[in-house]
């Protein structure tokens, strides 16, 4: 059932949600992600946004940064037995702006893969947040992050088509990139309380749900609308 997720060179498999639903073989096999040239000027891409990307890459590989700047993770379980982490010591600005930069660039893109992401008037608001290095408060486009189990045969090299869904009157953009899943609440109204509890906060703390291998495949199919 899942054998087509990886190719023989263990490259990422990128597919649209409709391809999964219709069981087609329209898979892209780039070595890393989707690249769309000229979507940003060199200064923005190489200077501004790359600093957010560098921080993200070392944050989830904390042996590359000094211990005083590395994330603190305390594991716990909710009432249903689901594992999650209390995460602290994150750089709120860099980490949040990294995720918002992905959302923003997805909205700008003309690639078929990002067709569901359209920010409308929020596009310019997020552009200014990125340009001014201003992540806003927790309720300014709350970012919720989950991590997928890295065990063998987990869908850790899967890049799912971004989605835009409605929840309690709000739009929520969802992304699945390798072992990281994240969602952003896109709304000018008062945000759902549960999203604020989970979200990355200005003090560098957030809750990080852990998706086990046994649940990852099921979640992947649900994410794709199956």
N, C-alpha and C positions, 0 to 999 in steps of 0.2 A: 504493500500500500504506500509506503514512504520511500521506496528505493530511488525514486526520481528526484529526491531533494538535493542530493549531491551528485556531481559527475565524477568520472574516474580520477580527475586531478584535484578533487576536493575543493572546487571553486564554489563561491556563493551561487545559489540558484535564486533568481529573481523572477517572480511570476505575478500576474495580476489576479485579483480575486475571482474574476470571471473565468480565467483559465482553469483555476482549481475547481470551480463549480461545474464547468463543462467538461472537465477531465481532458483538456487539450494538452499538447506537448509544446506550447509556445513559451519555452523557458529561455531566459537570457543567462549567460554564463560568464560574466565579467569577473576578473580577479578580485575586484573590490568596488562594490556599489555602482551607482549610475552617475556618470559625469556629463554635464551639459555645459560646454564651453561658452564663454562670453555672457553668462548670465549676470556676472558681477564685474565691476572694474577691478584691475589688479590690486589697487591699494586696499580696497575693502576685503577682497578675497585673501590676499597674502598677509595683510597686517592685522586688520580688525578681527575678522572671523576666525582666522587661523589660531589666534591666541585662545579663543574659546575651545577650539578643537584640541589644541595641545593639552589644555587643562583636563578636558574630559578623558583623553587617552591615558593620562597618568593617574587620574582619580580612581579609575577602575583597574589600575595596575599599580597599586600604592607602594610597591617595593622600589619604584623609580623616584619617589619624592621623600624628603626628610620626614622623620616620624612625627614631628610636631605639625606637619601639614597634611599628613595622611588621614583618611577617614577613619572614624571610630565606629565599629559595627558591634552591636549587641543583639544576639539572636533571641527570638521569643516566638510564642505560638498564640494564635487567637483562639476563641472559644470553639471553633470548628476544627482545631488541630492544624491549621495552615501556618506554615513557617513564614516569618518576616524578620526584618532587621530594623532596630532603631539606629539610624545613621546620623552621625554628627560630624562636625569639623569640616563641612563642605564649604567651598567658596561659593556663596549664594549667587553672586553676580555672574561669575564665569560659567558656572554649571547651568544656571537657568537660561542665560543668554545663548549658550550652546544649543540647547533644545529649541529655543525660540528661533534661532537662526535656521535650523532645519525646517521648522514649520514655515517660516517666511519664504525661504528659497523654494519650498515645495509649491507655494502659492504662485510664485513668479514663473515657475517652470511651464514650458509648453509640452513637456514629455507626457505621453499617454499614461505612464505609470502614476503620475501625480494628479490625474484629472479630477479626483474627488476633492482636492484641497483648494478651496477658494476663500480667501479671507475677507474679501470685500473691503469695507472701510477700516477693518482692523489691520490690513496689510501695511498701511502707512504709519499707523500707531506703533506697530512692532518694528518697522524700519527705523523710526526715530529712537526707540528704546535701544536698538542695536548700535546705531550711529553714536548715541550719547552715552553708551556704556551704562545704561540705566535699567536695571531689572524690575523696577517698581516694587510694590509690596506683594505679599503672598497672594492677594486676591486679584492682582493684575496678571491675567493669563496664568492661573495656577498650573504647575507642572507636576505630574505624578509619574513615578518611575517604578518599574518592576524589573527583576533579573531572572533569567531563565537558567535552569540547571545546566551545567557544563558537562554532565556525565556523557559517556559514549552513547551514540545513537540518539542523543537529544537534538532537537531542531535548532542547533546553535548557529548554523550558517544560513539560516533562512532570512530573507528580506521580504517582508510582506508589503503589499500595496497599501499605502496610507489610506485611512478611512476618515470620513467625517459623518458623525452620527449625532442625533439629538438625545439629550438626557435632561429631564425636568425643565424644559424650555431653553436649554443651553446647547450650543454646538460643542462637540468634543472631537478633536482631531487625534487619531490613534496611529502610532508607528510601531513597527516591529523590525528592529535592525540587529541581526545576529542574536546575541544573548540579552539584549536590552529592549524592553518595551517601555514606551512612554506615551502619555496622553496630555493634551493641553486643553483647558476649558476656554473656549472663545466666546466671550460674552461681556457686555457692559453692565449687566444686571448683577444683583447679589448672587454669589456663587453658592452651590450646594455645600452644606457644612461638611459632608464626608470628603469632598474634594480638598477642602482646606486642611482637614486633619492629616490627610495623606501627603500633601504637597510639600515641596521644597520651601523652606522658610528662611527669612533674613538672618536668623541666628545660625544658619548652616545645618539645621536638623531636618530630617524627613523620615517617613516610614517607607521601607523598601521591601515589598512582598517578594517572596521567593517562589518561583514556579517550578515544581519538581518535574522530573522527566516523565513520570506517569501521567501528569496533567498537561504537560506542554503540548503534546500532539493534539489532544482534545481541544485545547485552547486555540491552537493554530487553525484548526478547522472552523471553530466558532468565529474566530477573527475574520476568516475568509467568507463568512456567511453561510456555512454548511451546517 
